[in-house]
Amino acid sequence: MGNNYVVGNVVSIDGLKIKILMNEQSNLESFHFNGILYDGISIGSYVGIIRGSNKIIGRVEREFLEDTENEPTDREFSRYRFKRHIEVSLIGNMYKNVFEFGIKRFPMIFSEVVLLTEDEICCILQKDSSTSKYKIPIGESVSSGILIELAWDNLFNTHMGIFGNTGSGKSNTLTKLYTELFNQENNGIANKFNNKSKFIVIDFNGEYIQPGVLLSNKKCLNLSTRNDKGDKLPLAPSLFWDEDTLSVLYSATEKTQRPFLAKAIKFYVDEENNDITVEKIIKGLASSFYNTFKQNNNKEMLNLLNKSLELVSFNVTKDYYDNNGEKIDISWLTCFWHSQGCTYYIGTTYINKVDDKVKRDKQNAFEEVLRKDEIKRNIEKLTVTEKLKIATNSYLIYCLAYGKVNFEHINPLIQRIEAKSKLIERTITICNSSHKWEFANVISLRNCNSEAKKMIPLLIAKQLYDEHKEKLSNEIKIESTVHLIIDEAHNILSTQSKREEESWKDYRLEIFEEIIKEGRKFGFFLTIASQRPYDISATIISQLHNYFIHRLVNEQDLRMISNAINSLDSISKAQIPNLAPGQCVLTGTSFEMPLLIQVYKLPIEKSPSSDNADLVKLWVNE
């Protein structure tokens, strides 16, 4: 204890709040004593309070002067008139250079207050990772410049949130974390993480697809809604043909359209291979032909049937022949609707006057044409959205024929299926076998419209989570992990959006809230970064385990952070609006107390493409 540099004494103890009277040798920025360099006292720094063989560690929260003369009319300054006091909050105890969080003993009045060496401060700051041999460098302490290393074995098995205004450094922090993690392949971690983990980055602005960002051998998918040249997201057929997925994709109303869609899927989709087979389509179209003319009660039915036939390149004006070379009569497909008689007619033939046996014969003849090789080949080539159109059109014909639905109630759903098909075809491909993700994947949505930017991340998250949960359902312990990383997460996790229906918004938030609540049990971890934490669901914010908080100035964002994170102390909260670029507050379950650090900036070739425009370079001729 003889080498300690004493700077004051305890004069007041109020629970965990300790007031200290500083001596005259405590006002310098740094001190050199017995060959050891000490930093001076400032807000946020650490001091030791001697209690026997222990140092009780406190963090400086407040500093003030006491006027010993207490005479307000006397304004003359005197060196000996004012006494300097600081107020510290107790955080732990140090014994034989081993630091332990938590309050085991309290100081006494007149206990000596001493400065801490750099090694002692490092022991405090690195307490969370000091016992781990698996560390990654992230930055340095703002107050003391001490290197801060994080234990990756205790960090990446948690949900993480990175928040900060534009230009505060949040993208650099996100990239720094995972760049250092991926660099561990050369420092102990097996190649491609021993094929035990997958990392999927959802990149809204195309910041992470450059070759040097994160790592060089990542798999990039560059999706686009502008043309057919972009990559496509592999989607499991079971997910696409899911009732919930389709209801959300096509904004089906709860009471009428969703039950209709669910029944159409149940009737047409084969459960074994999660697809609509060629045979189902042929039977469905043939039944639609019969239902259209048997009931003969709605002018829209033939139009729906012909729209389906267009998808399989069926020409209603073409002549088709049977195996004996005789012409097959399909002329009824060109019928007109007689408004006064409420019946289809062709020439002088009114369908309501035709016998049912004739209608059955016409159906059989029509089905014979559908089974011709050229038509079957066209059916085999149908895309997933074209199959959906045929299924919904055919089922609507059936429902109209037997008076089960009102056309005006279902038609908006049919129109939405038609309108959104191009978007889905350009961005999604259905994989019959389970898609094998690379260990590191970046999915860029830069060239996608706003509708796709909400839809694609939801489908990715649901597919990854459902597949991983099913994979681990029979395992006693977690044998693999999935890490979903979302930059600009307010695009998909917003509760404030007014441009979408409530059912869609509720569904996507439910999916991510389930992941954030239950994902850790299955080894599924979420990392989100956003400049507007207020826009994100409060449930999601509060359920994160660790936080990297950069500069935030909006009052609503600050209130959200303050309410959601109970591990933030008053000093850390007060610092958030004034943080410099790259500075952030670390707090959460992996940190026993908040840390203020300066995150190291990545070299330009490894940094995400998020820099401001260089106007001098653009505008000035040099």
C-alpha positions in Angstrom: 0.0 0.0 0.0 3.0 2.3 0.4 3.2 3.1 -3.3 -0.4 4.5 -3.5 -0.7 8.1 -4.4 -3.2 9.6 -1.9 -5.5 12.4 -3.2 -8.1 12.7 -0.6 -10.2 11.3 2.3 -13.8 10.1 2.7 -16.0 12.7 4.4 -19.5 11.3 3.8 -21.1 7.9 3.2 -24.7 7.8 1.9 -25.4 4.2 0.7 -23.3 3.7 -2.4 -22.7 7.4 -2.8 -19.4 8.5 -1.2 -18.2 12.1 -0.9 -14.5 12.7 -0.8 -12.5 15.8 0.2 -9.6 16.2 -2.2 -6.2 17.5 -1.1 -4.1 20.1 -2.8 -2.1 17.5 -4.8 -5.1 16.3 -6.7 -5.7 18.9 -9.4 -3.2 17.9 -12.0 -4.0 16.1 -15.3 -1.5 13.4 -14.6 0.9 12.4 -11.8 4.3 10.7 -11.6 4.9 9.0 -8.3 7.5 6.4 -7.4 8.1 5.6 -11.0 4.5 5.1 -11.8 2.3 7.3 -14.0 -1.2 8.1 -12.8 -4.1 9.8 -14.6 -5.8 12.7 -12.7 -9.3 12.8 -11.4 -12.2 13.6 -13.8 -15.8 12.7 -14.3 -16.1 9.0 -15.2 -12.6 8.0 -13.9 -12.0 5.5 -11.2 -10.5 5.9 -7.7 -9.6 3.5 -4.9 -10.6 3.8 -1.3 -8.3 2.0 1.2 -9.9 -0.3 3.6 -7.3 -2.6 5.2 -5.8 -4.8 2.5 -8.6 -4.0 0.0 -9.2 -1.2 -2.4 -12.9 -0.3 -2.7 -13.3 0.9 -6.3 -15.5 3.9 -7.0 -16.5 5.8 -10.2 -16.4 9.6 -10.2 -19.9 10.9 -10.9 -19.8 14.5 -9.6 -17.3 17.2 -8.7 -18.0 20.4 -6.8 -16.4 23.1 -4.5 -17.3 23.9 -0.9 -17.0 27.5 0.3 -15.4 27.3 3.7 -16.2 30.9 4.6 -19.8 30.7 3.4 -20.0 34.4 2.9 -21.9 35.2 -0.4 -21.2 39.0 -0.1 -17.4 38.3 -0.2 -16.5 37.6 -3.8 -12.8 37.6 -3.4 -11.1 34.4 -4.6 -8.7 32.8 -2.2 -6.7 29.6 -2.8 -7.5 28.3 0.7 -11.2 29.4 0.8 -12.6 26.6 -1.4 -12.3 22.9 -0.9 -12.6 20.5 -3.8 -15.0 17.6 -3.4 -15.9 14.7 -5.6 -18.8 12.2 -5.4 -18.2 8.6 -6.4 -20.4 5.6 -6.8 -19.1 2.2 -5.5 -18.8 -0.5 -8.1 -16.6 -3.2 -6.6 -13.5 -4.3 -4.7 -9.9 -5.0 -5.6 -7.7 -7.4 -3.5 -4.2 -8.4 -4.6 -4.8 -6.9 -8.0 -7.9 -9.0 -8.6 -11.0 -6.9 -9.3 -14.5 -8.2 -8.4 -17.7 -6.4 -9.1 -20.3 -6.0 -6.3 -20.2 -4.3 -2.9 -18.8 -6.5 -0.2 -17.4 -3.8 2.1 -17.9 -0.1 2.6 -15.3 2.6 3.3 -15.1 4.5 6.6 -15.0 8.2 7.3 -11.4 9.5 6.7 -10.5 6.4 4.6 -7.7 7.4 2.2 -8.6 7.8 -1.4 -5.9 6.9 -3.9 -5.3 7.0 -7.7 -5.2 3.8 -9.6 -2.4 2.6 -11.8 -3.0 1.8 -15.5 -2.8 -1.9 -14.8 -5.5 -1.6 -12.1 -7.8 0.4 -14.4 -7.2 -2.1 -17.1 -8.2 -4.9 -14.7 -11.4 -3.0 -14.0 -12.3 -2.3 -17.6 -11.3 -5.7 -18.9 -12.9 -7.6 -16.0 -15.5 -9.1 -18.4 -12.9 -10.6 -20.8 -9.9 -11.0 -18.5 -10.8 -14.6 -17.7 -11.3 -15.6 -21.4 -8.6 -16.4 -23.8 -10.9 -15.8 -26.7 -10.7 -12.0 -27.3 -11.1 -9.5 -30.1 -9.8 -6.0 -30.1 -12.6 -3.4 -30.5 -11.1 0.0 -29.4 -9.8 1.8 -26.4 -11.1 3.5 -23.3 -11.9 7.2 -23.9 -10.8 8.3 -20.5 -7.5 6.3 -20.2 -6.7 5.1 -23.7 -6.5 1.5 -22.5 -7.0 -1.2 -25.1 -10.5 -2.8 -24.8 -10.8 -6.4 -25.9 -14.1 -8.3 -25.9 -14.6 -12.0 -25.1 -16.2 -13.3 -28.3 -17.3 -16.5 -26.6 -19.5 -14.4 -24.3 -20.7 -11.8 -26.8 -21.7 -13.5 -30.0 -24.1 -15.9 -28.2 -26.3 -12.9 -27.4 -28.7 -10.6 -29.2 -26.9 -7.2 -29.9 -28.1 -3.7 -30.7 -26.0 -1.0 -32.3 -27.6 2.5 -32.2 -26.5 5.9 -33.3 -27.3 8.8 -35.6 -26.0 9.1 -39.1 -22.2 9.6 -39.1 -21.8 8.5 -35.5 -19.9 5.3 -36.4 -22.5 2.6 -35.9 -21.8 0.9 -39.3 -18.1 0.9 -38.5 -18.8 -0.7 -35.1 -21.0 -3.4 -36.6 -18.4 -4.1 -39.3 -15.5 -4.0 -36.8 -17.1 -6.6 -34.6 -17.7 -9.1 -37.3 -14.5 -8.4 -39.2 -12.5 -9.1 -36.0 -14.5 -12.2 -35.4 -14.0 -13.5 -38.9 -10.3 -12.8 -38.6 -10.2 -15.3 -35.8 -10.1 -18.0 -38.5 -6.4 -17.3 -38.5 -6.2 -17.2 -34.7 -7.8 -20.3 -33.3 -11.3 -20.6 -34.8 -11.6 -23.5 -37.3 -12.0 -22.8 -41.0 -15.5 -21.6 -41.8 -16.3 -21.9 -38.1 -16.1 -25.7 -38.4 -19.4 -25.5 -40.4 -21.2 -25.1 -37.1 -22.4 -21.5 -37.7 -24.0 -19.4 -40.4 -23.9 -15.6 -40.6 -26.5 -13.8 -42.8 -26.3 -10.0 -43.3 -29.4 -8.2 -44.5 -27.9 -5.1 -46.2 -30.5 -2.5 -47.2 -28.1 0.0 -48.8 -25.5 -2.3 -50.4 -22.8 -1.2 -47.9 -21.4 -4.7 -47.3 -21.1 -6.3 -50.7 -17.7 -4.9 -51.5 -15.0 -7.6 -51.7 -12.9 -6.5 -48.7 -15.8 -5.7 -46.3 -16.3 -8.3 -43.5 -14.3 -10.9 -45.3 -13.4 -11.7 -48.9 -15.0 -15.1 -49.4 -18.5 -14.3 -48.4 -21.5 -15.1 -50.6 -23.4 -12.1 -52.0 -26.9 -12.0 -53.3 -27.8 -8.8 -55.0 -31.5 -8.7 -55.3 -33.4 -6.3 -57.6 -37.0 -5.4 -58.3 -36.0 -3.2 -61.3 -35.3 -6.0 -63.8 -34.7 -9.7 -64.1 -30.9 -9.5 -63.9 -30.6 -9.6 -60.1 -29.9 -12.6 -57.9 -32.8 -14.4 -56.3 -33.5 -15.4 -52.7 -33.8 -19.2 -52.3 -37.1 -20.0 -50.5 -38.4 -23.3 -49.3 -41.7 -24.3 -51.0 -43.2 -25.1 -47.6 -42.6 -21.5 -46.5 -44.1 -19.9 -49.7 -47.2 -22.2 -49.6 -47.7 -21.4 -45.9 -51.1 -19.8 -45.2 -49.7 -17.1 -43.0 -46.9 -16.2 -45.6 -49.3 -15.9 -48.5 -51.9 -14.0 -46.5 -49.3 -11.5 -45.5 -47.6 -11.2 -48.9 -50.9 -10.5 -50.6 -52.5 -8.5 -47.7 -55.5 -10.9 -47.4 -58.2 -9.6 -45.2 -58.9 -11.6 -42.0 -62.5 -12.5 -42.3 -63.1 -13.2 -46.0 -59.9 -13.3 -48.2 -57.7 -15.2 -45.8 -60.1 -18.2 -45.3 -60.6 -18.3 -49.1 -56.8 -18.3 -49.7 -56.3 -21.0 -47.0 -58.9 -23.3 -48.6 -57.5 -22.8 -52.1 -54.0 -23.8 -50.9 -55.3 -26.8 -49.0 -57.2 -28.0 -52.0 -54.5 -27.5 -54.7 -51.1 -27.9 -52.9 -49.8 -31.4 -52.6 -48.6 -31.9 -49.0 -45.9 -34.4 -49.8 -43.8 -32.2 -52.1 -45.3 -28.8 -51.2 -46.2 -27.9 -54.7 -49.1 -27.8 -57.1 -48.7 -30.7 -59.5 -49.5 -30.8 -63.2 -52.3 -33.3 -62.5 -53.9 -30.9 -60.0 -53.8 -28.1 -62.5 -55.4 -30.2 -65.2 -58.1 -31.4 -62.9 -58.6 -28.0 -61.5 -59.0 -26.3 -65.0 -61.3 -29.1 -66.2 -63.5 -28.7 -63.1 -63.5 -25.0 -63.6 -64.8 -25.5 -67.1 -67.7 -27.6 -65.9 -68.5 -25.4 -62.9 -68.6 -22.3 -65.2 -71.2 -23.8 -67.5 -73.1 -26.1 -65.1 -74.2 -23.3 -62.8 -74.0 -20.7 -65.5 -74.7 -18.0 -62.9 -71.9 -15.4 -63.0 -70.4 -13.6 -65.9 -67.0 -13.4 -64.2 -66.4 -17.1 -64.2 -65.5 -17.6 -67.8 -63.2 -14.6 -67.7 -61.3 -16.1 -64.7 -61.0 -19.4 -66.6 -59.6 -17.8 -69.7 -57.1 -15.9 -67.6 -55.9 -19.2 -66.2 -55.7 -20.7 -69.7 -53.6 -17.8 -70.9 -50.9 -18.7 -68.3 -50.5 -22.2 -69.9 -50.5 -20.6 -73.5 -53.9 -22.3 -74.3 -55.3 -20.7 -77.4 -59.1 -20.8 -77.3 -59.3 -20.0 -81.0 -57.0 -22.8 -82.1 -58.2 -26.1 -83.5 -57.3 -29.1 -81.4 -57.8 -32.8 -82.6 -58.2 -36.1 -80.8 -56.2 -39.3 -81.4 -58.5 -40.2 -84.3 -57.9 -36.9 -86.0 -61.4 -35.5 -85.2 -61.7 -31.9 -84.1 -62.4 -31.3 -80.5 -65.1 -28.7 -79.9 -63.9 -26.1 -77.3 -65.9 -23.3 -78.7 -67.7 -22.7 -75.4 -64.6 -20.9 -74.2 -65.5 -18.0 -76.5 -69.1 -17.6 -75.1 -70.6 -14.3 -74.3 -72.7 -13.3 -71.4 -76.4 -12.5 -71.9 -77.3 -10.0 -69.3 -81.1 -10.2 -69.6 -81.2 -14.0 -69.7 -78.3 -14.3 -67.1 -76.6 -17.1 -69.1 -73.7 -17.7 -71.4 -74.4 -18.1 -75.1 -72.6 -18.8 -78.3 -74.4 -18.2 -81.6 -78.0 -19.3 -81.0 -77.1 -21.8 -78.3 -77.9 -20.7 -74.7 -76.0 -22.7 -72.1 -78.9 -22.7 -69.6 -80.9 -24.8 -72.2 -78.1 -27.4 -72.6 -78.4 -30.8 -70.9 -75.9 -31.6 -68.1 -74.7 -34.7 -70.0 -73.6 -32.5 -72.9 -71.7 -30.3 -70.4 -70.0 -33.4 -69.0 -69.0 -34.4 -72.5 -67.6 -30.9 -73.2 -65.6 -31.1 -69.9 -64.1 -34.4 -70.9 -63.2 -33.1 -74.3 -61.6 -30.0 -72.8 -59.6 -32.1 -70.3 -58.4 -34.2 -73.3 -56.9 -31.0 -74.8 -55.2 -30.1 -71.6 -53.5 -33.5 -71.5 -51.8 -32.9 -74.9 -48.0 -32.8 -74.7 -47.7 -29.2 -75.7 -50.1 -28.0 -73.0 -48.6 -30.3 -70.4 -45.1 -28.9 -71.2 -46.5 -25.4 -70.7 -48.0 -26.4 -67.3 -44.7 -27.9 -66.2 -43.0 -24.6 -66.9 -45.3 -22.5 -64.7 -43.7 -20.4 -62.1 -44.9 -20.5 -58.5 -46.9 -17.3 -58.8 -48.6 -18.5 -62.0 -49.6 -21.7 -60.2 -51.0 -19.6 -57.4 -53.0 -17.6 -59.9 -54.5 -20.7 -61.5 -55.3 -22.2 -58.0 -57.1 -19.0 -56.8 -58.9 -18.5 -60.1 -60.1 -22.1 -60.2 -61.2 -22.1 -56.5 -63.0 -18.7 -57.0 -64.9 -20.2 -60.0 -66.0 -23.1 -57.7 -67.1 -20.7 -54.9 -69.0 -18.5 -57.3 -70.7 -21.5 -58.9 -72.1 -22.7 -55.5 -72.6 -19.2 -54.0 -70.0 -19.6 -51.3 -68.4 -16.1 -51.8 -69.1 -12.6 -53.1 -67.0 -11.8 -56.1 -66.5 -8.2 -55.0 -65.0 -9.4 -51.7 -62.4 -11.7 -53.3 -61.6 -9.8 -56.5 -59.2 -7.3 -54.7 -57.1 -10.3 -53.5 -57.0 -11.7 -57.1 -55.9 -8.3 -58.3 -53.1 -8.1 -55.7 -51.9 -11.5 -56.6 -51.6 -10.3 -60.2 -49.9 -7.0 -59.3 -47.3 -8.5 -56.9 -46.3 -11.5 -59.0 -43.6 -9.7 -60.9 -42.0 -8.5 -57.7 -41.9 -12.0 -56.2 -40.7 -13.6 -59.4 -37.8 -11.2 -59.7 -36.6 -11.6 -56.1 -37.5 -15.2 -55.1 -36.8 -18.7 -56.4 -38.3 -21.8 -54.9 -35.8 -24.5 -54.0 -37.3 -28.0 -53.6 -34.3 -29.1 -51.5 -33.1 -27.3 -48.4 -30.9 -24.4 -49.5 -27.3 -24.7 -48.3 -26.2 -21.3 -47.0 -22.5 -20.4 -47.0 -21.0 -19.7 -43.6 -21.0 -15.9 -44.4 -23.7 -14.4 -46.6 -24.7 -10.8 -47.5 -28.1 -10.1 -49.1 -28.2 -6.7 -50.7 -31.6 -4.9 -51.1 -30.2 -1.7 -52.5 -31.9 -2.2 -55.9 -35.2 -3.3 -54.3 -38.3 -1.1 -53.8 -39.7 -0.4 -50.4 -42.3 -3.2 -50.6 -39.6 -5.8 -51.2 -37.4 -4.3 -48.4 -40.1 -5.1 -46.0 -41.1 -8.5 -47.5 -37.6 -10.1 -48.1 -36.1 -9.7 -44.6 -39.3 -11.2 -43.1 -39.1 -14.2 -45.4 -35.4 -14.7 -44.7 -35.9 -14.5 -40.9 -38.9 -16.8 -40.8 -37.2 -19.4 -43.1 -33.9 -19.4 -41.2 -35.6 -19.5 -37.8 -38.1 -22.2 -38.6 -35.5 -24.4 -40.3 -33.0 -24.0 -37.4 -35.6 -24.6 -34.7 -36.8 -27.7 -36.5 -33.2 -28.9 -36.9 -32.5 -28.6 -33.1 -35.9 -29.9 -32.0 -34.5 -33.3 -31.3 -31.1 -32.2 -29.9 -30.4 -32.0 -26.2 -27.8 -29.2 -26.6 -27.1 -26.6 -29.2 -24.9 -28.1 -31.9 -25.0 -25.1 -34.4 -25.9 -21.5 -34.5 -27.3 -18.9 -36.9 -26.5 -15.2 -36.7 -28.8 -12.8 -38.5 -27.4 -9.3 -38.8 -29.6 -6.4 -39.9 -28.2 -3.0 -40.6 -30.7 -0.1 -40.8 -33.1 -2.3 -38.9 -35.8 0.3 -38.6 -36.7 -0.5 -42.3 -38.2 -3.8 -41.1 -38.7 -3.5 -37.3 -40.6 -0.2 -37.4 -43.8 0.2 -35.3 -44.4 3.7 -36.8 -45.0 2.8 -40.5 -48.3 4.2 -41.9 -47.9 2.8 -45.4 -48.9 -0.8 -44.6 -51.8 -2.7 -43.3 -51.9 -3.4 -39.5 -52.2 -7.2 -40.1 -48.9 -7.2 -42.1 -47.1 -5.0 -39.5 -48.3 -7.1 -36.6 -47.2 -10.3 -38.4 -43.7 -9.2 -39.1 -43.2 -7.8 -35.6 -44.5 -11.0 -34.1 -41.9 -13.0 -36.1 -39.0 -10.9 -34.9 -40.3 -10.6 -31.4 -40.5 -14.4 -31.2 -36.9 -14.6 -32.4 -35.7 -12.0 -29.9 -37.5 -13.8 -27.0 -36.9 -17.5 -27.9 -34.0 -17.5 -30.4 -31.3 -17.8 -27.8 -32.6 -21.2 -26.7 -32.1 -22.6 -30.2 -28.8 -20.9 -31.0 -30.4 -18.2 -33.2 -29.0 -14.7 -32.5 -29.9 -11.3 -33.9 -27.7 -8.3 -34.3 -29.5 -5.1 -35.3 -28.2 -1.6 -36.1 -30.3 1.5 -36.5 -30.2 5.3 -36.4 -33.8 5.4 -35.0 -34.3 3.1 -32.0 -37.6 4.9 -31.3 -39.0 3.5 -34.5 -38.2 -0.1 -33.5 -40.6 -2.2 -31.4 -40.0 -1.5 -27.7 -40.2 -5.3 -27.0 -37.3 -5.9 -29.4 -35.2 -3.1 -27.9 -35.7 -4.3 -24.3 -35.0 -8.0 -25.1 -31.6 -7.3 -26.5 -28.7 -8.5 -24.4 -25.9 -6.1 -25.3 -25.9 -2.6 -26.6 -23.4 -0.4 -28.4 -24.8 3.1 -28.2 -23.3 5.9 -30.3 -24.4 9.5 -30.4 -28.1 10.0 -30.3 -29.7 13.5 -30.0 -33.4 12.9 -30.7 -35.4 13.1 -27.5 -37.6 10.2 -28.4 -34.6 8.0 -29.2 -32.9 8.9 -25.9 -36.1 8.2 -24.0 -36.5 4.8 -25.6 -32.9 3.9 -24.8 -33.3 5.1 -21.2 -36.5 3.2 -20.6 -35.3 -0.1 -22.3 -31.8 -0.4 -20.9 -31.7 -0.6 -17.1 -27.9 -1.1 -17.0 -27.2 2.5 -18.1 -26.1 4.8 -15.3 -26.7 8.5 -15.1 -23.3 9.5 -16.4 -23.5 7.2 -19.4 -26.9 8.5 -20.3 -25.7 12.1 -20.1 -22.8 11.4 -22.4 -24.8 9.9 -25.3 -25.9 13.2 -27.0 -22.3 14.5 -26.9 -20.3 11.4 -28.1 -17.8 12.1 -30.9 -17.8 9.9 -34.1 -16.7 6.4 -33.2 -17.3 6.8 -29.5 -19.9 4.5 -28.0 -21.2 3.3 -24.6 -21.0 -0.5 -24.1 -23.5 -2.0 -21.8 -25.5 -5.2 -21.3 -25.3 -8.7 -19.9 -21.7 -9.2 -21.2 -20.6 -6.1 -19.3 -20.9 -5.7 -15.6 -20.8 -1.9 -15.9 -21.1 0.6 -18.8 -17.9 1.3 -20.7 -17.2 4.4 -22.8 -14.8 3.4 -25.7 -13.5 4.8 -28.9 -14.0 2.1 -31.6 -11.0 1.7 -33.9 -11.8 2.8 -37.4 -11.4 0.2 -40.1 -9.1 0.8 -43.1 -11.0 2.2 -46.1 -10.8 -1.1 -48.0 -12.6 -2.9 -45.2 -15.1 -0.2 -44.3 -18.8 -0.3 -45.4 -19.7 2.2 -48.1 -21.4 4.7 -45.8 -19.1 7.8 -46.1 -20.5 11.2 -46.9 -20.0 12.7 -50.4 -16.7 14.5 -50.8 -18.0 17.8 -52.2 -14.5 19.2 -52.6 -13.6 16.4 -54.9 -16.9 16.7 -56.8 -17.0 20.5 -57.1 -13.5 21.8 -57.1 -11.1 21.7 -60.1 -7.6 21.3 -58.8 
